[in-house]
Amino acid sequence: MADFDLIVIGGGPGGYVAAIRAAQLGLNVACAEKRDALGGTCLNVGCIPSKALLHASELYEEAAHGDYAKFGIELGEVRLDLKRMLFEKDKAVKELTGGIDFLFRKNKVTWLKGEARFLDPHSVEVAGETHRASNILIATGSEVAFPPGLAPDGEVVVTSTEALAFDRVPGHLVVVGGGYIGLEMGSVWRRLGAKVTVVEYMPTIVPAMDAEIAAEFAKILMKQGLVLKTGTRVTAIARNGDMADVTVEPAAGGPAATIAADRVLLSVGRRPNTDGLGLDKAGLATNARGQIEVDRQFRTEVPHIRAVGDVIPGPMLAHKAMDEGHAAAEWIAGRSGHVNPDVIPAVVYTMPEAASVGLTESEARAAGHEVRVGKFPFLANSRAKTNRDTAGFVKIVADAASDRVLGVHILGRLAGTMIAQAAQAMEFGASSEDIALTCHAHPTHAEAMKEAALAVRGPAVHI
């Protein structure tokens, strides 16, 4: 006899959502989580605390640099209380992780506290106790990946976890990796007063981003004070007392140089977290990238074992994991779950934000589409103009024949919020005309989406 209808391994975004949803559908559910708090990397040391610091550092920069003066708001001396800022960040994390704990109790989800490992296809061991289930869902997320030969020491050379809790503002922070995490954390400490140098191996920051967005994004970040060294690789990091010497050289080859840093943040990516799971005992193996392969119902090669989130192929994004966890729970409960892997939005929460969903222009052309592109700058948007925050633009990529929207890319203050409209439109197979003929409230930043849609097949009105 099984102890549970479902055991979820991992209490992060994919796991806790799956556990709650399955319990709502009448299943007897347990969730194994080794952290002291639920929510996984995202809630404890990722998405949530980083956004708290991004928001706080934006407020500090605006106040400290006189940005309010043009609106007639005069401030006196502005001081940074880093300890208080970090306290508020930790408070938000505690509130949200406590909220998940409450939802577990409300929905009668049993929290198995400890690290889980398979004993056989239907059994796992947690904290020395064996638990059996009719279904098992793997949602163990991912962990930081390190460049070959480079590793953190937790003091000077750190991961994003330590970078969320520096006890002082570094004099010079070197960020290894120009992706989402590196740019966000680099932005936080740059606003608070650090010199920040970002070293990226690829020719551009955020290489998967649409090329036009990435180019403008880089210009804005450099104007803000970030030093971007693209097409550059880190070959060595040597501790030098309380500092580190970072050796870099052109990715294509060339003379090396050394950068002295107070802190070095390693943020080159993440890898699936499957070590110690005992997958072989369950009859499972990983692919060449360390991922667990699944079908569209998230079933592994052992059908009653499913997997979601960062341990399976696809972008490593919390909202992807949450949707997959929800869908997997539906399938396990005998219903039909749905996740469209082609419509997963992604956001870089810098200021301005950069957001995208679907294909970039180059990806669309490479896939054989003849495309039409519409763009509209926030410089010509009335609400952005009144707010004196006009950086960036909206870009819509549509199929030339059918007018179906293939991708939307936004650089702007509210890009992360605006991308939801694009994702919903694409989920319903919208054309650019559908967006263009939809009435948008005035004055709002969202009108830039309408204007970009108009520009796909004709001129936008306000430019």
Salt bridges, closest charged atoms under 4 A:
GLU58 OE2 - ARG191 NH1 3.78
GLU61 OE2 - HIS65 ND1 3.94
GLU61 OE2 - ARG190 NH1 2.35
GLU62 OE2 - ARG413 NH2 3.38
GLU88 OE1 - ARG84 NH2 3.26
ASP90 OD1 - LYS89 NZ 2.95
ASP101 OD1 - ARG105 NE 3.70
ASP120 OD1 - ARG132 NH1 3.87
GLU125 OE1 - ARG117 NH2 2.83
GLU129 OE1 - HIS131 NE2 3.82
GLU143 OE2 - ARG271 NH2 2.44
ASP153 OD2 - ARG239 NH1 2.80
GLU155 OE1 - ARG239 NH1 3.35
GLU184 OE1 - LYS51 NZ 3.05
ASP210 OD2 - LYS395 NZ 2.94
GLU212 OE2 - LYS375 NZ 2.69
GLU212 OE1 - LYS395 NZ 2.57
GLU249 OE2 - ARG233 NH2 2.61
ASP275 OD2 - ARG271 NH2 2.86
ASP295 OD2 - ARG299 NE 2.80
GLU324 OE2 - LYS320 NZ 2.94
GLU330 OE2 - ARG21 NE 2.70
GLU361 OE2 - ARG365 NH2 2.97
GLU361 OE1 - LYS395 NZ 2.77
ASP389 OD2 - ARG413 NE 2.06
ASP399 OD1 - HIS369 ND1 3.00
ASP403 OD1 - ARG457 NE 3.05
GLU427 OE2 - HIS338 NE2 2.76
GLU447 OE2 - HIS442 ND1 2.93
GLU451 OE2 - HIS462 ND1 2.40
